Amino acid sequence: MSHQFSRRGFLGIAAVTLAGCGFAPPEDASKSLTFRWWGGNARNEAYQNAVKIFTQKTGIAVTTQYSGYDGYFDKLNTEFAGGNPPDLFQMDTALVSTYAGRGVLTDLGTHVPTTIGLDTLYPAVRSAGVVKGKTYGVPSGSGFAPVIYDKTVLDQLQIPVPSDDWTWAQFGEIAGQIAKAWGPDHFGAVDASKDDSGALQPWLRQRGKDLYTADQALGFGPDELTEWFTFWDGLRKSGAVCPPTLLANVDAATGNHPLIAGQVALTTGWGLAQMQPLTQHNLKVVVAPRGADGKSGQALSGGVLLSIPVKSRNPASAAKLIDFFLNDVDAIKTMGLQRGLPPSEKARKTLAPSITASENADVDYGQYVAAQVAKDALPAAPAAPPGYGDVKTALESAAKQIAFGKVSISAGVTQFFSEAKTALTEAK
């Protein structure tokens, strides 16, 4: 999923909304609000059904607005600039720092715990929408960094499946065994050298680093990135991971994904709930490889967030709707896993009887990972800073250029840090 949007358009938000453009509230603002989200048909239907229940229970009418992700933030930026954003909207976890930094989001701490009960959330998830100590978004789900493997292929090749205590070295060994046994034009794993949150982040956290620091700078240096790129370069040259020509197909859960197309047997970046419906093969999930000391390095993400603009006409009712999605049993059942894995024990128990086997496997692993996060006792991962999208693009560019042999690892590392630091500086 792309996080790109017009920086010039967004800078206009701060200039206009913070100037205090006025608007006329509806005659009875306490009984109506506007709620916007992005998503596919299943998520849209779930949201529509949930808000109907909310209106029945509270008497608060909800005008719904929804679209695909493309163009979502462009439209939102235009409305921010005009002083008339929706009362509540779905926020991308990776962009919450950017919007909070421009002063257009409400500090939801004013509604906690009087209206929004965050205490039901898993502790590791609560900070997903926190920027510089203030809560600007409430997580609606949770996620982790898994590896999906094709058990059907591994069984056919008579290769033992990976276990939850495997290491990065063992990941490389298994990928190599698969490629050797499978034959020409087949590879053990997807090349995940460009995967920031699904692979690089746990790898860094296992080493006491992270993608970013609490003060919104890069959390790692050239030595760590050189080691990272070198690891994947070795696997690429040995044929254990896929060639760069296949990387264009790894960013979407479709039939073209190398795992679904039968070209690789291991992939990062996706969960069973997205991948299993695309194939007749038996897919399984395992935690991302561990560090040498056994730490998982996992950081639970917050799925998508719900945020209230400073210019919301009805922040009190918007806060009630946030709590409804978070804690109401009917809302939890209606939304299912459309916004991520259950972010609380209450949600997990509520959904357990009704979800599919692949969804349940994802949920069980979410529970397992939550326990591993607590065991690791590592600090919560800081929110992605303004400029995150450009940093992600810089990592992808360097990784792909190294993979295609256009630049050396050293040059790729230098290129990344130059582009990433410029992006973070310009975004401030």
N, C-alpha and C positions, 0 to 999 in steps of 0.2 A: 504494500500500500504506500502510495506516495504522500509525502507531507509537504509538498511544495505549494506555495501560494505567493501572490505578488507582495513583495516587501514594501514597495511604494504604496500599494493600496492599503496595506496594514498600517503603515506609519500615519496615513491619513486618519485612521481611527482615533489615535491618541490626540491628534490636533483638534479634531472636531468634538468627540464625545467628552473629553475632559474640559472643553470650553463651556459645557453645561447647556447644550441645546435643550430647549423645553419641548414638551409634548402634552397633549390633553389626555388624561386617563379616561377610560370608559366610565359610564355612569355608575356602575357597581363593579369596580375593579376587584373587590374581594371575592367575587363569585365567578371570575373568569381569568384565564391565562392562556398564553400561546406557548406551545412546546414544539421544538424542532429537533430532528435527528437525521442521520444518514443510515442507510442499510438496504439489504435486499428484501425480497418479498416476504420471506418468513419473519424477519425482524419487524418489518412494517406492520404485518398482520398482528403480531404479538403485542406491539405497542398500542395499536388501535384498540384491541380488546381490553388491554390493561387500563387505558385511560377511561374507557366506558365504565369499568368497575369503580375507578376512582371517583368519577362524577356521581355514580349511584350512591356511593358511601358518604361523600362529602357535600354534594350539591354544587361543587365547583366545576364549571364548564371548561373544557380544554379544547382549544383550536389547535389541530395538529398540522404540522408541515414536515415533509420528508422528501428525500431525494437520494441519489447515489452519492458517493464520496466526492467524485470529480465535480468541482464547482461549488461544493458545499460551503467551504470557508470563504470563497470569493463573495458569495451572496451575503454571508454573515458579516463580512467586513464592510460591505456597502451599507448594511443596515446599522452597524455600529457607527459608521461615519455619519449617518443621517440621524442618529439619536433615537432609533426605534428598533432595537433588536428584539428577538423573542424573549418572553419572560424566563424561559428555561430552555437550555439546549444541550445536546450531546456534544461533549468535548473530547478531542483526541488527547490521550495521555501524554503523547510526545510534544504537544503544543501548548499545554497548560501554562508552562513558564513564560512562553512568548506572550500570551494574552494577559497573564497576571502582571507581567512587567510593564504593560502599557496602561495599567490601571482601569481596565474595563470590566473586571470580574469582581463579584462580591466576595468578601471574606466570609465564608460560611460558618466560621466560628461563632458568629452572632446568632446562629440558629441551632447550635449544638450546646447542650443536649436537649434544650427545651422543645425543639420541633424535630430535628434530625438526630436519630439515635445511632451513633457510630460504634457503640460498644459491642454490637453484635458481630462486627467485621473481624476477620482474622487480624491479629496485630500487625502482621507483615504487610497487609494490604492497606491499612488505614492511611499510610503516608503517601499513597499514590498521587493524590491531588494536592499535596502540600508543597508550597513554594516559599522558601525563606520563613518557615515557621507558621505560615497561615494556610488554611484550607480553602482552596479555590475550586475544587472539584471533588465529588464523592464517587468512589469507584462502584461500578455496577456488576463487576465480575472479577475474576482473578485469572492469572495465567502464569506459565512457567516456561522454561526452556527444555523441551523434550527432544528426543530423537525417535522418529517413526521408522520401523523396519518391516520389511516384507518377509513374514515368517514362512509363507509358501515357498518363496525362492530359497531361503536359507535351509529349509527342510529338504528341498529338492537337491541342493548342493551338499547336503549333509554337513553343514557348518553350524556349530553351536550358537544359539542366540545370545546376544549380549545380556549381561546382568547389571543390576543397579549399582554394583560396586566397581564397574569398569572404569578405566582411566583413558586419557587421550592416546597414550601409547597403544593400548589395547584396541581402541577405535581404529587406529591406523592398521593394526595387524588384521583385524576382522575385515576391514574394507579391502585390504590386499588379498586376503584369502578368497573373498567373494569374486573379485575381479579375475583372479587366476583360474578359479574353478568354473566360472560362468562363460568365459570365452570372449572372442572379439566383439567389440562395440558394446560391451557391457562393463559396468564399473561398480565398485563397492558402494560408494557414497557420493552424494552431492558435494561439490566444492563449496564449503561454507565460509571461505575466507572473507567474504563481503558481508556476512550476516552479523550485524552488531549485537542485537539483543538476544538472538537465539543461540549464539555460539561464542562470540567474543566476550560478551559480558560475564557469563559464568567462568570462562577461562581466566579473565582478569581478576574476578573476585576471589578465585581460588589462590591468587597470588597477592592478596591484600590490596588490590587496586580496583578501579571501577571505570566505567565509561566516562563519568563526569564526577566532579567534586561538589560539595554542598554550596560552594561559592560560584558554581556554574562555569568552571573551567574544565579542560580535559583532565581526566583522572589517571591517565597513563602516559608513558613517554616512548621515545624511539626504541629503546631496548625491548620493551614488551611487544611493540608492534613488529619489530624485526623478527623476534622469536615466533610470533604468530604467523606471519607471512612465510617464514622459512619452513614451519611445520607443514603447511598446506602445499608449498612448492614441492617438498619431498614426496608427498602423497600423489600429487599431480604427475610428476615425472615418472613415478613407478606405475602409474595407471590405476592406482587404488581409488582415486576420485575422478569425477567426470571432467571432460575437457571444457574449456571456457565457451565453446560454441553452444553448449546446453544451458548455460546460465541464464539466458533470456527467458527460459520457461519455468524458473524456480519461484517466481514471485507471485504466482497465482495457483490456487488449488483447482486445477483443471486436468483434463485428460492429457494435456501436453506436458504436465510436470514429469520430469525424468523418472520419478518413482512410479507414477501411474502408467507411464508409457513403457515400462519394463526395461529401462536403461540403467537404473541404479536400484540398490536394495536398502539404502539408508538415507534419511534426509533430516535436516533440522528445519525449524521454522514453522512447522504445522502440527496440529493435533489430530487425533484419530477421528474426532467428530467431523472434521473437514475432509479428510482423505479417504476414510473407509468407504463412504458411499460411491466413490469414483471407480472402485475396482472390485472384482470378485475374489482377488487374493486376500489372504488373511493377514491383516496388518496388526502390528503390536506397538506399544509405546514403552520407552525406557528413558530414564533420566539422562540428561546430557552427561558426557564423561566427566569424571571427577579429577581433582588435582592429586598430586603425589601424596599429599597428607590425608586424603580421603574426604576433604570438604567438597560439597556439591557446588558451592559458589552461586547457588540459585538466588534469584530475587523475584518475589511474587509481584507481578504487574497488576494493575487495577482494571483490566479490561478497558472499556470506554468509561468516561466520567460524565457526570451531570453537573453543569455549572449554571449559576445565576448571574446575569449581567448587572452591573451597577445601575444601568438604566431600566431594569425590569420594572414594569408597572405594578406587579403584584408579587414581590419577593416572599411574602409570608405564605401565600398559597403555593408558590413554586417550591418552597422548602418542604411543605407538606407532601407534595408529589414526589420529591426526592425520597423522603422517608417511606412513603408508600411503596415505591419500587424496592427499597432496601429491606423493609421489615414486614410488609403485609403478605400473609400466606397466599392469598389469591393472586396477588401481583407476581410473587415468586413463581407460582405454578404456571401462570400465563406466559411469562417471559422465558421460562426454561433456561436454555444455555445460549440464547440469542445474543448475549452481550459478554460472554466469557463464562468460565467455570464458576460455580457457586463461591461467593466471597465470604461466606459465613457458614458455621455449622448448622444454623437454622435453615439456611437455603439448601444445604446439601441434604439434610434429612427430609425436607419438604419435597425435593425433586427425585429422591432415590427411587420411589416406586414407579415412576412414569417415564424415565429416560431409556434410550436404547443401550444395547450392550457396549457399543463403541463410545457413546457419551459417558456411560458409567465408568468405563476404563479410564477415560480422561479425568473424570471426577475423582476416582480413587487415587490416581497419580497426583492430582492436585493436593489431596490430603497428605500423601506421602511426602511431597515436596515441601509442603507447609511445615511438616515435622522436621525435615532436613534443614530448612532455613533456621528454625529455632535452635537446632542442634549446632549448626555452624556458628551461631552467635555473632554473625557479621552485621555491620551497620546496614540499615535500610538503604537501598539504592537511591541516590538523589534524583530528583525530577530532571528530565532532559531540559537543557537551557534553551533560551531563544537562539536561533541559528542551528538548532538540531538537524533540521532537514538538510541543510547544506553540508553539515559534518557527515551525515549519513551518505550523502551523494559523493563526498570526497573519499570516504572509505571504499565505497563500491567502485569508484573510478580507479583508485590505486590498485585494488585487488584484481580487477579485470585486466588492467594494463600489464600487471605482473604475470597474470595467468596467460595472456596472449603473447608474452615475451617482448612487449613493446618497451618496457622499462625494467631495470634491475630492481631487486628488493630494496636496496639502499635508496635508489632514486624514488621508488614508490613511497617509501616511508617519509622521505623529505618532502615530497609533493603533498602527501596527506597532511602533515603537520602545518605546512604553509597555508594550505587552503582552509583547513579546519580552524586554525587560530584567527585567520582573517574573517571567517564567517562568524565566529563567536564575538569578535570585537565589533564588527559592523552591526550585529544584532542588538547590541546593548543600547 
